[in-house]
Amino acid sequence: MTRVAPPLLSERAGLSTAGGSIGDFIALLKPRVMSLVVFTGFAGLVVAPGDIHPLIAAVAVLCIAVGAGASGAINMWFDRDIDAIMNRTCGRPIPRGAVEPDAALTFGGVLAVFSVMLMGIAVNWMAAGLLAFTIFFYVVIYTMWLKRRTPQNIVIGGAAGAFPPMIGWAAVTGDVSLASISLFLLIFMWTPPHFWALSLFREGDYAKAGVPMMPVVAGQRATKRQMLAYTLLLAPIALVPAWLGVAGWIYAAVAIGLNVAFIGHAIAVLRESDVASPAHSAGKGGHSAAKAMFGFSLIYLFGHFAALILDRAPGLVELLGS
Amino acid sequence: MNAPQKSPAADSTNDERARRQRARNWAIFLALAAFVVIVYIVTIVRMKGG
């Protein structure tokens, strides 16, 4: 007599029982976030005064990338319950059943330790300390403590995303200076309007998951007013690197243009009517100004750091001046 | 009496699990090898730099 084994519960539920693929583990690293972190870290490294061997510089960038990815993996492990609820995140490897939560935690933890140790051994211990603090800040302060407790979550938690240029700077100089803090402040003040633009058109998602994002707690109007306030405060801060001599006139010109446009976007968001039901917030229309501002915010940050790098490109300023 | 027979779906899942496990093992091996090579090259560079 033959007996056919019944399919596993996870098979019936359509879940993978084969363990995560390499692609699933790469997805745990949040590659899109990592690319912005790497770019800003690289910019900090380029503009810092002093010399660094190209290979050591490459290792520093690698460590920043891996450290950021490790933070992302641990964040996905901790947030797996709310990720499963939100439309934006339900396709991530853990809620999809592709990667076991424990595997994601181990993966993130091992990468975090390796990235910090390698940074310390290969580059310097100031850069390694800043990298370790960044990972700690993102995982413990933002993900575990602030995210589910206060609408100021991304205001304070934004510091984690603002450290990479300081790490890049410290990789060259071995210290923290006013100039590197000005690069930190640029990202720190940019984060609230960037994230609140996203949370305006994803408000339903956050409300469903119980995450107290600003539009969920204070309403859309108050969020829009705060977005404008932050963009107005951000504009002079964005010019500080030029004032401190970290950047030249290419950066200053680009920064003025980008900040005028960013303030314009914030005014457009404020003038846009509030959407009555958060059902619209799952991306089915409404909040077109907020969506436009979110898209522009990525160009804004990329533009500033690209201009910083261009300002230091050998011979470019002389070429444009001739 | 015959032993219980596995379903074709369970067989394919086992094959897929083994394939992914092999891929993960290779990835870990390559990552560790890259780490060793990086530490070695960095040591040489730093020694040359005094």
Contacts between the chains, C-beta under 8 A, distances in Angstrom:
chain1	res1	chain2	res2	distance
A	1	B	1	5.9
A	1	B	2	6.3
A	2	B	2	5.4
A	2	B	4	7.9
A	2	B	5	5.1
A	3	B	2	8.0
A	3	B	4	4.6
A	3	B	5	6.5
A	4	B	4	8.0
A	4	B	5	6.0
A	4	B	6	8.0
A	4	B	7	5.3
A	5	B	4	5.9
A	5	B	5	7.3
A	5	B	6	5.5
A	5	B	7	5.5
A	5	B	10	5.9
A	6	B	7	7.7
A	7	B	7	6.5
A	7	B	9	5.6
A	7	B	10	7.3
A	8	B	10	7.4
A	8	B	13	7.6
A	11	B	9	6.3
A	11	B	10	8.0
A	11	B	13	6.8
A	17	B	13	5.3
A	17	B	17	6.8
A	18	B	13	6.0
A	18	B	16	4.0
A	18	B	17	4.3
A	18	B	19	7.7
A	18	B	20	5.1
A	19	B	17	5.9
A	19	B	20	5.0
A	19	B	21	6.4
A	19	B	24	7.1
A	20	B	20	7.1
A	20	B	24	7.6
A	21	B	20	5.5
A	21	B	23	6.8
A	22	B	23	5.5
A	22	B	24	7.0
A	22	B	27	5.5
A	25	B	24	7.6
A	25	B	27	7.5
A	53	B	45	5.5
A	53	B	49	6.7
A	55	B	41	6.5
A	55	B	42	7.0
A	55	B	45	5.5
A	56	B	42	6.8
A	56	B	45	6.5
A	56	B	46	7.8
A	59	B	38	6.1
A	59	B	42	6.1
A	62	B	38	7.8
A	114	B	35	6.7
A	118	B	35	7.1
A	118	B	38	6.9
A	118	B	39	7.3
A	121	B	39	6.7
A	121	B	42	7.1
A	122	B	38	7.1
A	122	B	39	7.2
A	122	B	42	4.2
A	122	B	46	7.9
